[in-house]
Amino acid sequence: MRTLLDLKKEIETYQPFNEQEEKDKEEILRCISQSEHILTRDNKNAHMTVSAWIVDQERKKVLMAYHNIYHSWAWLGGHADGNADLKEVVLKEIREESGLETARFICDDIFSLEILTVSGHEKRGEYVPSHLHLNVTYLLEADTNSPIRIKEDENSQIGWIAIEEIGEKSTEPWFVERIYAKLCNKVNELQHVC
């Protein structure tokens, strides 16, 4: 079973793609070293999450969901909830959020790092205060013909979005400019990052 120490080592060896990743890597490692309950939501300020950047075989589409909380098309993922094996967590989240059973890792290693701000919101009738997601992203591939389904308590749509349409579909400008554009660029330079 993977431990928080294993995850920390994996993040330490990760080579940042840009300045955002460099700065976020430093802060994620600081939080892991200095904060309690970093793998669970018991840490109300910041905790570990994982995201999936799932591309089709031609690398021209990304599987995204229309998230009910954010009212935007977004990538799939979720909270570590105590599990330091984030690859295991991301596969569970993909199955839960989309029903997709056939996603496979393109890269065995971390594909991207980012710290994501989460504004206060209501979830299942309870207020969740603003906090940070210390996020690890993995790159996966799936067949666009594989069965998918929505998860009604989290998303109202799920589908393959053409890379050039992500900016139109997502209503979160920071994600489009800083995260999704970066991930698309990294996919284009795949031989350099995997």
C-alpha positions as CSV (number, residue, x, y, z in Angstrom):
1,M,0.0,0.0,0.0
2,R,1.3,3.4,-1.0
3,T,2.0,5.9,1.8
4,L,2.1,9.7,2.0
5,L,5.9,9.4,2.0
6,D,5.7,7.5,-1.4
7,L,3.5,10.3,-2.8
8,K,5.8,13.0,-1.5
9,K,8.8,11.3,-3.2
10,E,6.9,11.0,-6.5
11,I,6.1,14.8,-6.4
12,E,9.7,15.6,-5.4
13,T,11.0,13.8,-8.6
14,Y,8.4,15.4,-10.8
15,Q,10.0,17.9,-13.3
16,P,7.8,21.0,-13.6
17,F,6.6,22.0,-17.1
18,N,6.4,25.8,-16.4
19,E,6.6,28.4,-13.7
20,Q,3.1,27.7,-12.4
21,E,4.0,24.0,-11.8
22,E,7.4,24.9,-10.3
23,K,5.7,27.3,-7.7
24,D,2.8,24.9,-7.0
25,K,5.2,22.0,-6.6
26,E,7.1,23.9,-3.9
27,E,3.8,24.8,-2.0
28,I,2.4,21.3,-2.3
29,L,5.5,19.8,-0.8
30,R,5.5,22.4,2.0
31,C,1.9,21.5,2.8
32,I,2.6,17.8,2.8
33,S,5.5,18.4,5.2
34,Q,3.9,20.8,7.5
35,S,0.1,20.1,7.5
36,E,-1.9,17.4,9.2
37,H,-4.6,15.3,7.4
38,I,-3.4,16.5,4.0
39,L,-4.9,13.4,2.4
40,T,-8.4,14.0,3.9
41,R,-11.0,16.7,3.9
42,D,-10.4,17.0,7.6
43,N,-7.8,19.5,6.6
44,K,-10.2,22.4,5.9
45,N,-7.5,24.7,4.3
46,A,-5.9,22.4,1.8
47,H,-6.0,18.7,0.8
48,M,-4.8,16.3,-1.9
49,T,-6.9,15.8,-5.0
50,V,-6.4,14.1,-8.3
51,S,-7.6,14.8,-11.8
52,A,-7.7,12.9,-15.0
53,W,-6.9,14.3,-18.4
54,I,-8.5,11.7,-20.6
55,V,-7.8,12.0,-24.3
56,D,-9.0,10.0,-27.3
57,Q,-6.6,7.9,-29.4
58,E,-6.0,10.7,-31.8
59,R,-5.4,13.2,-29.0
60,K,-8.0,15.6,-30.4
61,K,-10.7,15.2,-27.8
62,V,-10.9,15.2,-24.0
63,L,-13.5,13.5,-21.8
64,M,-15.2,16.1,-19.7
65,A,-18.3,16.5,-17.5
66,Y,-20.6,19.4,-16.9
67,H,-20.2,19.8,-13.2
68,N,-23.3,20.9,-11.3
69,I,-21.4,22.8,-8.5
70,Y,-19.3,24.9,-10.9
71,H,-21.8,25.1,-13.8
72,S,-19.0,24.4,-16.2
73,W,-17.5,21.7,-18.4
74,A,-14.4,20.4,-16.5
75,W,-12.1,17.5,-16.2
76,L,-12.8,14.4,-14.0
77,G,-11.3,13.8,-10.6
78,G,-11.8,14.0,-6.9
79,H,-10.5,13.9,-3.4
80,A,-7.8,11.5,-2.1
81,D,-10.0,10.7,0.9
82,G,-7.1,9.1,2.8
83,N,-5.7,7.1,-0.1
84,A,-2.1,8.0,-1.0
85,D,-2.3,5.9,-4.2
86,L,-3.6,8.7,-6.4
87,K,-3.5,6.5,-9.5
88,E,-5.9,4.2,-7.8
89,V,-8.1,7.1,-6.7
90,V,-8.2,8.6,-10.2
91,L,-9.4,5.3,-11.8
92,K,-12.1,5.1,-9.1
93,E,-13.2,8.7,-9.8
94,I,-13.3,8.1,-13.5
95,R,-15.6,5.1,-13.0
96,E,-17.8,7.0,-10.5
97,E,-18.1,10.2,-12.5
98,S,-18.4,8.8,-16.0
99,G,-19.0,5.1,-15.9
100,L,-15.9,4.7,-18.1
101,E,-14.1,1.4,-17.4
102,T,-11.5,1.3,-20.1
103,A,-9.3,4.3,-19.4
104,R,-5.6,3.4,-19.5
105,F,-2.6,5.5,-18.3
106,I,-0.5,6.9,-21.1
107,C,2.2,8.0,-18.6
108,D,2.9,6.1,-15.5
109,D,4.2,9.2,-13.8
110,I,2.5,12.4,-12.7
111,F,1.4,14.4,-15.8
112,S,0.8,17.8,-14.1
113,L,0.7,19.6,-10.8
114,E,-1.5,22.5,-9.8
115,I,-3.0,24.2,-6.8
116,L,-6.7,24.9,-7.4
117,T,-8.8,27.4,-5.5
118,V,-12.2,26.2,-4.5
119,S,-14.8,28.9,-3.6
120,G,-17.2,28.2,-0.8
121,H,-20.2,26.3,-1.9
122,E,-23.1,24.1,-0.9
123,K,-22.7,20.4,-1.3
124,R,-25.4,17.9,-0.3
125,G,-27.1,20.7,1.7
126,E,-24.0,21.6,3.7
127,Y,-21.8,24.6,3.3
128,V,-18.2,23.9,2.3
129,P,-15.8,26.8,3.1
130,S,-13.3,28.1,0.5
131,H,-10.1,26.0,0.4
132,L,-7.3,24.7,-1.8
133,H,-7.0,21.5,-3.8
134,L,-3.4,20.3,-4.0
135,N,-3.9,18.5,-7.3
136,V,-2.0,15.8,-9.1
137,T,-3.1,15.1,-12.7
138,Y,-2.6,11.9,-14.7
139,L,-2.8,11.5,-18.4
140,L,-5.1,8.7,-19.7
141,E,-6.5,7.5,-23.0
142,A,-9.8,5.9,-23.8
143,D,-11.9,4.9,-26.8
144,T,-14.6,7.5,-27.6
145,N,-17.0,4.5,-28.3
146,S,-16.7,3.2,-24.8
147,P,-19.9,3.5,-22.7
148,I,-20.2,6.5,-20.5
149,R,-22.9,7.9,-18.3
150,I,-23.6,10.9,-16.1
151,K,-23.5,10.9,-12.3
152,E,-26.6,12.8,-11.5
153,D,-25.5,14.1,-8.0
154,E,-22.3,15.6,-9.5
155,N,-22.7,16.3,-13.3
156,S,-25.6,16.8,-15.7
157,Q,-23.7,16.0,-18.9
158,I,-20.6,13.9,-19.9
159,G,-18.9,13.8,-23.3
160,W,-15.9,14.1,-25.5
161,I,-15.0,17.7,-26.2
162,A,-12.8,18.7,-29.1
163,I,-9.6,20.4,-27.8
164,E,-10.3,23.6,-29.7
165,E,-13.8,23.8,-28.1
166,I,-12.7,23.6,-24.5
167,G,-12.4,27.4,-24.2
168,E,-16.0,27.7,-25.4
169,K,-17.4,25.0,-23.1
170,S,-15.7,25.8,-19.9
171,T,-17.0,28.9,-18.0
172,E,-13.9,29.1,-15.8
173,P,-11.4,31.4,-17.6
174,W,-8.5,30.6,-15.2
175,F,-8.9,26.9,-15.8
176,V,-9.0,27.4,-19.6
177,E,-6.0,29.8,-19.7
178,R,-3.8,28.3,-17.1
179,I,-4.7,24.6,-16.8
180,Y,-6.5,23.2,-19.8
181,A,-4.3,25.1,-22.3
182,K,-1.2,23.8,-20.4
183,L,-2.5,20.2,-20.5
184,C,-3.3,20.5,-24.2
185,N,0.2,21.8,-24.9
186,K,1.8,19.0,-22.9
187,V,-0.2,16.4,-24.8
188,N,1.2,18.0,-28.1
189,E,4.7,17.6,-26.7
190,L,4.0,14.1,-25.3
191,Q,7.3,12.6,-26.3
192,H,9.0,15.2,-24.0
193,V,6.9,14.6,-20.9
194,C,6.3,10.9,-20.7
